Amino acid sequence: MGTSISNIERDGETRTFAAHGHAVLGTAGGLTLLKGTFEPGWRWSTDVAPLAGTTSCQVRHLGYVISGSMTVQMDDGTSSTISAGELFDLPAGHDAWVIGNEPCVMVDYSAEATRYATRGTTAQADDPYMTLVRKGYAAFNAGDIETLKTVLSHDVVQHVPGQSKVAGGYKGIDAVLGYYGALLELTGGTFRVDLLNVFGDGMGHVTSVHQTTATINGTTRVTRGGILFTFLGERATDLLELREDLAGDDAFFA
């Protein structure tokens, strides 16, 4: 694979807001990046909604604030402010507006950024099994065992690759939940898995892509992987874990 380089300002696609700024979409090989310049007075509901044709922003954002500040209000009414130097993972379904007299400049590398400030930016439709996978990930991070029990079948099997102390096959819901408990115990409760994307065939097979973060003895590891889910009815019966760096995971959980 050769090196791929592009200049986002020269080679990128500029998308001008109704007023108060613009965004530029650039691509270099496997990286696509959206750089947004949001001028004072910018608000999604007035500057981008006319372009998107939706009542709130239906794009998930993963990015970094270079300068300025912005308040984000979710559809449920909760709000937060992101400012220069901060990373963010912003779910779909929100309004947002610039704070103060300084432009807010940020970059967004989410796959969904390609749809920002364009028509047809409604959230991508999940099949029922993809929805269940999202529900399961949210329940895991919340420590919601009762919800996990509604996603996993009684005789579920989870296959964990490698040679570490947590590797192996876990058969039955109690064994699988015990595995999740072991991950939390080994990492002092720091183990977290953030869902990045899901892909489905509409027939009970779903592949997830996620990022895990955990700390053991003062060492923090961030890596990526995924799970191939097989569903029967509305319950997952088989979970096959896939790892980006299996040897590194084995060393971390040795």
N, C-alpha and C positions, 0 to 999 in steps of 0.2 A: 504494500500500500504506500503510495507516494504522499509527500507532503502537500497539503492543500491550504492555501492562504488567500484571503480576500480582505478588502478594506470595506468596513460596514458603511461608511459614509459615501464612498465612491461607487461600490458595487451593489449596495443594498436596495431594497424596495421601500420607498418612502410612503407612509400612510399619514396624510394630514388630517388632524382632528377638525371638527366643525369650527373650533376656535381654540386658542390657547395651547398650541404646540403640535407635536407630531411624533410618530414612531418610525423607526427604520428596522427592517428585517434583513439580516445578513446570514449567509451560509458559507461554511468552509468544511468540506467533507462531511463528516458525521455530526458537526456542530451547527445548530441553528440558534441564533441569538436575536432577541428583540431589544433595541435600545429606545427607551421612551424619554422624551423631553416634555414635561408637563409644566406649562407656564402658570404663574399666579392667576387665579381665577378659574383654573381648569377643574371640571367636575365630570365624572364619567356620565352621569345621567343627562348632561346637556351637551357634552363634547363628543361622546362616543356612541351613546344610545341611538342617535339618528343614523349612524353608520351600521350599527350592529342589528338594529331592529328588535331588540329585546328590552325588557323592563329593568333588568340588572345584568351585570357582567357575568357571562356564563363560561369564562375562561379561567382555568386554574393557573396561577402564576408561581414560579419558582425563581427567585432572583436576589438581587443585591442593590441597595440604594447607594448611588454615588454621591448625591448631594440633595439637599432640601428635605422636606418632610411631607407626608401624606397621611390623611386619616381614611381608614377603610371601615365601612359599615356593612355588616352581613345582612342578608335578607331577614334574619331573625331579630335584628335590632342591635346586636352586640357590635362593638366597635373597638378598634385599636389604631395606634399610630406607628408608622414606620418612618425611620429617619436615616440620615447618612451614616454609613458604616454597618448597617443592619442587613442580615439575610432574612428572607421571608418565604413561607409556603402558604399561599393564599388560596383557599378553596373557591370554586365557582359559586356565584350567587351573591353579588355585592355591589355597592356603590362606593365611590371614592372621590376625594377632593384634596387639592393642594392646600397646605397651610402656609401662611405668611407671604412675603414678597420675593422669595427666592424660588427659582424654578426647581422642580423635583426631577432629578435625572436618575434613571434606574435601568438595569439590564435584566432580562427575563430569558431563561434557557429552557423553559418547559416546552414539551412537544406541542402543547395547545397554543403556544404563542403565535404560531403561524396563522391562526384564525382571528387574531386580535384586530379590532377596528375594521372588520369586514362583515358583509352580509352573511347570514347563516351561521352565526356564532353561538347557536344554542348548544347546550351541553350534549355531548355524544350519548346516544341511547345505549344503555346496557341491556344485555339479555338477562333473564331472571337469575341465572347462575353467576354472572358477573356481579350483580347486585348483592348476592349472598356472600361472595368473596369480600367485597368492600365492607359489608356488615361484620364479617369475621375479623378482619384486620382492625377495625375500629374497636371491637369488643376486646381483642387481645391487648391493645394499648391501654384500654380503660380498666383492665383487670375484671371484665364482666364475664364471669364464668357461666352464668345462666344463659346469656345470649350465645356464647360459644357452643353450649349444649344444643341449641336450636339449629345450629349450622352444621355440626358434625354428627354423623350417624353413630349409633351405639357401637357398631363393629368397625369403625373407621380405622384405617392403617396410615401411619405417617412414616415415610422412609427418609432417614437422615443420613446423608453420605459422609464418608471420611473415616478417620481412625481415632477421633477424640473421645472423651468420656461421655459425650452426649450423642455420639453416632449410633446408628442401629435402626431397627424396625420397632415401632411402637404400635401394638395392636390393641384396639379397644379404646373407647373414649377416656376411660380413667388413666390408661397408660399415656395417651397423647396429652391430656391435661397435666399429668405428672411431668412430662418432658418440658412443657411450657414453664411449670413451676421450677424445674431444675435450672432453666436458663436464667430466670430471675434470681434464684438463690446464688448461683455462681457469680453473677454480676452485681450483687448487692442491690437488686431492683432496678438497675440502670438499663437493662436490655429493652430496646424499642425497635419496632419494625414499621417503617413508613412506606405505604403503598405508593408506587410511582405510576403504574399503569396496569391495566388488565386487558386480556384478549380472549375472546370466546368464539365458539363455533355454533352456539345456539342449541347444542345437542348434549349439554352436560359436561363439556370439557372447557376448562378455563386455565390460562397461564397468567400468572402475576409476575410483575417485576417490582422489587422492593429494595429499600436500603435499610440495613441494620446498623444500630449504634449501641455500643456497650462498653463498660469500663470494668477491668479486673486489675486489682492491685495497682491502681493509679495509671494504668495504660488503657487508653481509649482506642477502640477499633471501629472504623466505619467501612462497610463493604456492601456490595450488592449481590443479589441473588434472585431467586424466584421459586415458585411452586407450581407444579402441574396438578390441578384439581380434577377429580372425576366425581360427578354427582349422580346419584340415583334418587329420583324424585326431588325433594327439596333439601336433601342432606348430602354432605360430602362424604364419600366412602373411601377415597384414596388420595393421599397428598404425597407427591414426590418432590422433595426439595432439590434445587439446583443451585450451585454456588459459583460465584465469579472467581474466587481465590480459595479453593478447598484446602490447600496446604496451609495457607495463612490462618484459616479458621481452625484447622486442627491444632496449630501451634498455640492459638489464643486460648482454646478450651482444653489444652493438654492437662 
